[in-house]
Amino acid sequence: MMRKSLFALLAVFSIVSARAQDSTRLLPVGFKLSGSADVYYKYNFNKNTSDNKTSFTNSHNSFELNMLSLKLESSFKNVGMVADIGFGKRAEDFSYNDEKTRLAIKQLYISYAPAEWLKFSMGSYSTHVGYELVDAYANRNYSMSYMFSYGPFFHTGVKADLTFGSHSFMVGVFNPTDFKSATWGGIKFIGAQYGFAPAEVPFKFYLNYIGGRDTFQTRNDQLDAVITYQLTPKFGLGYNGTYSMYKNGVSTNWYGSALYLNFDPSEKIGLTLRGEYFSDKDNLKVYGDKLEYPEGGSIMSVTLSGQYKIGGLTLVPEFRLDHGSHDVFSKGDMPRANSANLLLAAIYKF
């Protein structure tokens, strides 16, 4: 059944794409079709998959097919629609609360803009929280940060976006984080964002919030900040800091901070160095075993990624080193504090 659904979906998109590429026939005005695919090979020097504590690259010494994405956008005057579908292991991990399926709706929403400064949207969207995104082509590093992996992936609900010059605002009401359907309990989350992006300066600042009671009736509030600044045409900085608080009789939290250094010596070549600190002192995520790690722990991670672009293709060689405050990694039966990985990814976008 899944194969038939996938083949039917690909057939529809193939027909639309073929028409779009015909020199005498184009997609109707207001329609846009785009997509991407990513594959990778990863080698873990501890020779296991259990060392992987982040999203989408849980493998060792294996060539992996990660995700095929197809995105259809349509707009007419002040109304629009976005349908973004992914197929593969990455899509399955992204929609982990759905029934186990490698075909997933990443985004699906309908929008209405009654004024130039105001837009309402209803449906499911990638999260506004954090620096990194689910689509591989949208990130400078291929492997994901701890903050992305343990923060929200997407939200389903209704939101309003307001724009006033350099300032933007978003406020929304959503299902519990990462649930496309929530017919139980009437639980809802509130999300918000403030953005500042002056046209005269290559600087952007976003302050993000998501909060509510989760499926276990635990109160969860997350504050997140993202800053980018393009110092020169070849050198840019990015920063992400996040703080996630839980309360169910007792207050606990995890938090993280990451700096991204981006250098592009030419249009074809780029380098990104990501340094991240992730604190899990309350045993909420990486150090979840309180008996083994009674005081929790932290992770320091350094990732160096290259980008080599050939048209729509980007090759990403990457080296990553993670260091835990305790021996949370392992080599064979021996606990270790360090984990190192080499990775090569190929990403194509059209």
N, C-alpha and C positions, 0 to 999 in steps of 0.2 A: 504493500500500500504506500509506504514511504517513497519507494523508488518511482512508482507511477506518479505520485504527486510532484516529486522533484523533476521528472522528465517533462511533465506538463508545464511546470513553471518555467523551466529552461526553454521549452519550445515557444512559449508566449514571448519571453524576453528576446529570443533569437529572431523572431519575426519582426518585433518592433525595432531591434537593432539593425536588421538587414534593411528595413525600410529607411531608417535614419541614414544609412551609409549610401543608399542609392542616390546618385547625383541628380536625378530628376524628382526624387521624392524625399521630403524631410519630415521629421516629427512635427505634429501640429504645433502652432505657436503656443507657448506656455508649458510645453512638455520638455523634460530633460531626463535622459537616461545616463547613468554612470555606474561604475562598478570597480571591483578590485579582487585580487586573489593573492594569497601569500603562502609560501612553503618555507620550510627551514630544516637545518640539520644542527643538532646540539650534542656536544660531548661534555660530560660531567667528570671532572678529575677524581672525584670520590667514587665514580662508577656506580651510581644509583639514581633512581628517580625521586626518592624520598627527600633528597636535599632541596628540591624545588618547593619553595614556600610562597611563590607568587603565581600569577595567573598566566595561562595560555602556553607555557613552554615546559610542561611536565613530561620530559622524555630524556633518554640518554642513549647516545650512539645509534640514533635512528633518524631516518629521513621522514619528515612529517608533513602531511597536508593540513594546513591550519584552517583557512576559511575562504570561501567564495562569497562575495557580496554583490547584490544587484539593487540599485536604488532608482526609483522612479519618482520624479517630482513634477507636479502639475500646478499651474496657477492661472487664474483668470480674474483680472481686475484686482479686487481686494480679498479674494478667497484662494485657498490653496490646499494641497495635499502632499504628504511625503510618505512613501512606502519603501522601507529599507529592510531587505531580507538577507540573512546570512545562512550559509550551509557549511558544516564542518565542525571539527572539535572546538574551535575557538567560539563559534556561535553557540554550541551546546553549553560550554562553560559559562558564557555570558548570560544565558537564560537558564541557570541551574535550578530554579524553582519550578520550571515547567516540566512536563513529562519528558523523560529521556528521549530526546530527538535531536538530530544534527541539523534539522531545518528549523530555523527560529526567526521570528519577527524581531528585528533589532529596534526598529522604529516604525510607528504607524500613527500619524496624527493629521488632523484637519484644522486649518487655521482661518481666521476671519479678522481683517483689519479695518475697523470702522473709521479709523483716522490714521494719518501718517505716523503719529507718535504712539499708537496703541494697536496691539495685536493679541487676540485670544486664540489659544490652541487647546485642543482636546485629543487625548490619545496617549501613546507611549513614546518617550524620548530618552536618549542617552543622558546621563546625569550632568547637571551643571557643576557638580563638585569635582575639584581636582584639575590637574595639569594635563594628564594623559587621557587618551580616548581608546575605544575598543578597536577601531580600525587601524591596522598596522601602518598603512601609508600616512596616517595623520600624526604619527609619533616619530621622534628622532632616534630613540632607542627601540630595539625590537622587544626585548624582555621588559616586563612591567615592574613598576615600583611596588613596594609594600603598601603604600598609602592607597594606590589605585585598587590593589587586590583585596584589601579589607574594608574599603569604603563602598559606597553605593555604585551600582552599575547603570541602573536606569530607573525611571519613575513613570508611572501611569496615572493620569488624572487630567486636570484642567489647570491652565496657567495663563497669566496676563503678562505681556512684555511691554514696557513703556520706555521710550527713548526721547531724551531732551538734550540735543547737542552732544556734548562729550559724555553725558551721564545716561546710564541705563539702569532699569529696575526690572526685576521679575518677582512675581509672587504666585504660588500655586498650591493646590490641594491635591494630594496624591494617595494612592494605595500605599500600604507598607512597602518599604524599599525592596526593589527587585521582584515585585509581584505584579503580573499583568492582570490578574483576577484576584479579588478579595471579597467574596460574598459573605464572609463570616465576621461577626462582631462589630461591624461598622467602624473599624479602626482606620484612621486617616492620618497622614503626615502633612506637615506644612513645609514648603520649600521657598527659599527667597535668594535673591542675588542683587548686589549692587555692583555696577561696572563703571569705570572711568577710563576713557580712551580718547585723549585730546588729539585732534587731527594734526596739530602743529608739532607734536613730539611723538617719537616712536616708542611710546610707553603705554602699557595697559595694566589695569589693576582690577581684580574681581574679589569681592568678599561674598562667600557663599554660606548658606545655612540649609540644613535639613533636620527635621525633628518630629518625634511622635512616639507612640507606644507600639512596640513590635508585637509579633505573634505570641510572645511569652509574657505580655503585659509589662515588659521592661521599658522604662523611659530611655530613649536614645536621642541625644542632641549632638550634631556635628557642626563645627565651625571650620571654615576652610578659606585660605587666601591664596590667590595666584597672581604673580607679578611677572611681566615680561618687559624687557627693554632692549632695543636694538642699538647698541653703542656705535657701531659702524656698519656699513653695508655687508661686511664679512663676519662681524662678531656680535653675538647676542647673548643675553642672559635670561634665564627663567628661574622662578622660585615657586615652590609649593609648600605650604605649611598647613597642617590639619590637626584638629583636636576633637576626639569623639568621646562623649560622656554617657555613662549608663547609670541608671538608678532604679533599683528594685529592693528597697530596704537598706541597701548599702550602695555607696557611690564608688564607681570604678571608671577607668578611662584608658585609652591608648592614644598615642599621638606620634606625629612624624614630621620631618622637615627634609626637603630635597632642593639642591641647587643644580641647575642645568647650564653648562657652558657650551655654546654652539659656535662653531667656526666653519665658514664656507669659503675656502680659498678660490673656488671657481664655481660656475653654475653646475658642474657635473660632480664635484667632490665636496663632501661635508664631514665634519667630525663633531661628536657630542660626548661630553663627559658628564655623567650624572653621579652625584654623591648624595646618599640618603642615610638619614638616621631614623630608626623606627623603635619606639619604646612600647613594650608590652609588660610593664611592671605588675599589672593586675591579672595576668594569665588569661587574657581575653582572646588572643589570636595565636601567634607563633608558639608562645610558651603556655599553651592551654592546660598542660598537665601540672596541676598544683602540687602533687606529691613529688614529682621529679624536679620541679622548679618552684619551690615555695615562695621565692621572692620575685618571680617573673624574670624578665630579662630584656635585652635590647639587641638590635641588629644594626651593623654598619655595612653599607653596600656601596661599591664603586663599580660603575659600568662605563666602558669606553666603546662607542659604536661609530663605525664609519658608514658613509653613504656614497655610493657611486651610481650616478643616474645616466641611463641610456634611454632617451625618450620617456615612455611610460613605465619603464622598468627601473627599479632601485635595488641594488645589491647592498646588504647590510652585514659586514663582518663585525663580530662583537666579542669582547672579553668582559667577563663579570666575576667579581670577587665579593663574597659575603662573609662577614665575620660576626659571630654571635658572642654575647657576653658570657654565655654558657655553651656547653657542647650540644647544641641543638641539631647539628649535622652529623653524618656518620660515613665511615668508609668500611664496608663489610660489617663486622660486629663491633667496630671500635668507634665510640663517640668522638666527634671532632668539632672544634669551634669554627673551622673555615670550610668554605665550599667555593670552588672555582669552576667556571664554565667557558667553553668556546662555542660560538654559534655562527652560522652563516644562513642568512635569510634572503629570499628573493621575493620582491613585492611588485605586482603589476597593477597599474590603475589606468582606467580609461574614462 
